Amino acid sequence: MTNDTLAPLRARLRKGSRGRRQPRAFRSRRTSPAIAAGRWGLVDRLLGTNPPSATERATVTARQLIGRHGVLTREAVVGEGYPGGFAALYPVLAALEEQGHVRRGYFLAGLGGSQFADPGAVEKLRILGQPPAASQDGDEPSVTAAVLAATDPANPYGAALPWPGDAGRLARVAGAHVVLVDGCPRAYLSRDARELRAFLPAEEPARSRAGRAVARALAAWAQRAGRLALAWGEAPESSGSLLQPYLLEAGFVPTGRGFRLPSQEELGT
């Protein structure tokens, strides 16, 4: 079965979520369950009388994975849970290379030599490998920070790439989040928001630049997600305390063993 809308999938995920639900601005007038939204149809009718072969299915999967990861490695395929693993996709990837659709090379260090990449991804890797340039007005180089779900395919750590060396028991679990700064993992927030782990560079000014980027990204995410209280640590000397000066600078206030971001109502009073 297939559907022309994602509403049933969202309804199913929302039903299984254990997180706090956000209040709705209005009450829906829908009389039927959300799982029945859209138009359902049989996939067999779309495929016709000649379903795709195993090779065709593998080719589509290989193209999807390369488009998702940019550089497809053995670890990435294993992390995707593809039946048969990397060995099952390798003949198809090799054929795509011979046809000129993908490139094979040693693009990412430490991940083996059998790596396949989209041609455009190779050029982007070369650009990202260049050191950041300072702005013309003398300010610090700009950084890109993002808060992602630990299970998001855009987060390669814990699957295609290992966690930082001293990461301990970090895992790609539902509810946990990771903060990437220029593609590097700089913070990890557990799914119950009771532990914030920081992985900042040892030297300045990279340390302060990454810390500020993490704090600003967490502040923006906390406002969007409505999770204003976060980052309780097991002990005051936990690695999350490394972010304390940057979190305070971003507007967080200390509370107990963690931090809290004042709401807009509190700031207005």
C-alpha positions in Angstrom: 0.0 0.0 0.0 1.1 3.6 -0.6 -0.4 7.0 0.1 -0.2 10.5 -1.5 0.3 12.2 1.8 2.5 11.8 4.9 -0.3 12.5 7.4 -0.9 8.8 8.3 2.8 8.3 8.9 3.0 11.4 11.1 -0.1 10.3 13.0 1.4 6.9 13.7 4.7 8.5 14.9 2.8 11.0 17.1 0.8 8.2 18.6 4.0 6.3 19.6 5.8 9.3 20.9 6.3 9.5 24.6 7.3 13.1 24.6 5.1 16.0 25.8 2.6 17.0 23.2 2.4 20.6 22.2 -1.0 22.3 22.6 -2.8 22.8 19.4 -4.0 26.3 18.3 -7.4 24.9 17.1 -9.4 21.8 17.3 -9.6 19.8 14.1 -13.0 19.2 12.6 -11.9 15.9 11.1 -14.4 13.1 11.8 -12.2 10.3 10.6 -8.9 9.2 12.2 -5.7 10.8 10.8 -4.4 7.4 9.8 -7.2 7.4 7.1 -6.1 10.7 5.6 -5.1 10.9 1.9 -5.7 8.4 -0.8 -4.5 4.9 -0.5 -3.5 2.7 -3.4 -2.0 -0.7 -4.1 1.7 -0.7 -5.0 1.1 -3.6 -7.4 -1.0 -1.5 -9.7 1.9 1.1 -9.9 4.5 -1.6 -10.7 2.4 -3.3 -13.4 2.8 -6.9 -14.4 6.6 -6.8 -14.3 7.9 -6.1 -10.8 11.5 -4.8 -10.5 14.2 -7.4 -10.3 16.6 -7.7 -7.4 19.3 -5.9 -9.3 16.9 -3.0 -10.1 15.9 -2.7 -6.4 19.5 -2.8 -5.3 20.4 -0.1 -7.9 17.7 2.2 -6.6 18.8 1.6 -3.0 22.4 2.3 -3.9 21.5 5.6 -5.5 19.3 6.6 -2.6 22.1 5.9 -0.1 24.7 7.8 -2.0 22.3 10.7 -2.3 21.7 10.6 1.4 25.2 10.2 2.6 27.2 11.8 -0.1 30.1 9.4 0.5 28.8 5.8 1.0 31.0 3.6 3.2 30.7 0.1 4.5 29.8 1.4 8.0 27.1 3.6 6.5 25.4 0.6 4.8 25.6 -1.4 8.0 24.1 1.5 9.9 21.2 1.6 7.4 20.4 -2.0 8.2 20.4 -3.1 4.5 19.9 -6.8 4.1 23.1 -8.5 3.2 25.2 -5.4 4.2 27.8 -3.8 2.0 28.7 -7.0 0.2 25.2 -7.2 -1.3 25.4 -3.6 -2.7 29.0 -3.8 -3.8 28.4 -5.3 -7.3 25.8 -2.6 -8.0 28.1 0.2 -6.8 31.0 -1.1 -8.9 28.7 -1.1 -11.9 27.6 2.5 -11.3 31.3 3.4 -11.1 32.0 1.8 -14.4 29.1 3.8 -15.9 30.5 7.0 -14.6 27.6 7.7 -12.2 29.7 7.6 -9.0 33.3 7.8 -8.0 35.3 5.3 -5.9 38.2 6.4 -3.7 39.6 6.9 -0.2 37.7 10.0 0.7 37.3 9.6 4.4 40.3 8.5 6.5 39.9 5.4 8.7 36.8 4.0 6.9 38.4 1.6 4.4 39.2 2.0 0.8 35.8 0.9 -0.7 34.1 4.2 -0.6 31.7 5.5 -3.3 30.7 9.1 -3.6 28.6 11.4 -5.7 30.9 13.5 -7.9 29.4 16.7 -6.4 30.2 15.5 -2.9 33.9 15.1 -3.7 34.1 18.8 -4.6 32.2 19.8 -1.5 34.7 17.8 0.7 37.6 19.7 -0.9 35.9 23.0 -0.1 35.2 21.9 3.5 38.8 20.8 3.9 40.1 24.4 3.5 40.6 26.4 6.7 37.9 29.0 7.4 38.7 32.5 6.3 38.2 35.5 8.6 35.7 38.1 7.5 36.8 41.4 6.1 35.9 43.4 9.2 38.2 41.3 11.3 35.5 39.2 13.1 36.0 35.5 13.8 35.3 33.1 11.0 31.6 32.1 10.8 30.6 28.6 11.9 27.7 26.4 11.1 26.0 24.7 14.1 22.9 22.4 14.0 21.0 20.4 16.7 20.0 17.1 15.2 18.3 14.0 16.6 20.9 11.4 17.3 19.0 9.0 15.0 18.8 11.6 12.1 20.4 10.2 8.9 22.2 13.6 8.7 24.1 12.7 11.8 26.8 10.2 10.7 28.2 9.7 14.2 27.5 6.4 15.9 26.9 4.8 12.5 29.2 5.7 9.6 31.6 7.5 11.9 32.6 6.8 15.5 31.7 9.1 18.4 34.6 11.2 19.8 37.3 9.2 21.5 36.2 9.9 25.1 32.4 9.8 24.3 31.8 6.8 26.6 28.3 5.3 26.3 26.8 7.6 23.7 24.2 6.0 21.4 21.9 6.7 18.5 18.7 6.5 20.5 15.3 8.1 20.0 15.0 11.4 22.0 18.8 12.1 22.2 20.3 15.0 20.3 23.7 15.9 19.0 25.1 19.4 18.3 27.3 19.5 15.2 29.6 22.5 14.6 31.0 22.6 11.1 30.2 18.9 10.9 32.0 17.9 14.1 30.2 16.6 17.2 30.6 19.1 19.9 27.8 18.2 22.3 25.4 15.4 23.1 22.2 15.8 25.0 20.7 12.6 26.4 17.1 11.7 25.6 15.9 12.6 29.2 17.8 15.9 29.1 19.6 14.9 32.2 23.1 14.8 30.8 24.9 17.2 28.5 28.3 16.0 27.2 30.6 18.5 25.6 33.5 17.7 23.2 35.3 21.1 22.7 38.7 21.6 21.1 41.5 21.9 23.5 43.1 25.0 22.0 41.9 28.6 21.8 40.3 30.3 19.9 38.7 27.2 18.4 37.4 26.1 21.9 35.5 29.4 22.6 34.3 29.5 19.0 32.8 26.0 19.2 31.4 26.6 22.7 29.5 29.7 21.7 28.2 28.0 18.6 26.9 25.1 20.6 25.2 27.4 23.2 23.5 29.5 20.5 22.3 26.4 18.7 20.9 24.9 21.9 19.2 28.1 22.8 17.4 28.3 19.4 16.5 24.6 19.6 15.1 24.9 23.1 12.9 27.8 22.0 11.6 25.8 19.0 11.1 22.6 20.9 9.7 24.1 24.0 12.3 22.3 26.1 13.6 25.2 28.1 15.1 23.2 31.0 18.0 20.9 30.0 21.5 19.7 30.7 21.5 18.2 34.1 24.8 16.5 34.8 25.6 13.5 37.0 28.1 15.7 38.9 29.3 19.3 38.8 32.6 18.2 37.1 30.7 16.5 34.2 31.7 17.6 30.7 28.5 19.6 30.3 30.0 22.1 32.8 32.5 23.0 30.1 29.7 24.8 28.3 28.5 26.8 31.4 30.1 30.2 30.4 28.8 29.9 26.9 25.3 28.8 28.0 25.1 31.8 30.3 26.2 34.1 27.5 23.5 32.6 25.3 20.8 33.5 27.9 20.5 30.3 30.0 20.4 30.6 33.8 21.7 28.0 36.2 19.1 25.9 38.0 20.0 22.9 40.2 22.5 20.8 38.3 21.6 22.2 35.0 20.4 25.3 33.1 17.1 26.8 32.1 16.3 29.2 29.3 13.8 31.8 30.4 10.5 31.8 28.4 9.4 34.8 26.4 6.8 35.6 29.1 9.4 35.6 31.8 11.6 37.9 29.7 8.7 40.3 29.2 8.0 40.7 32.9 
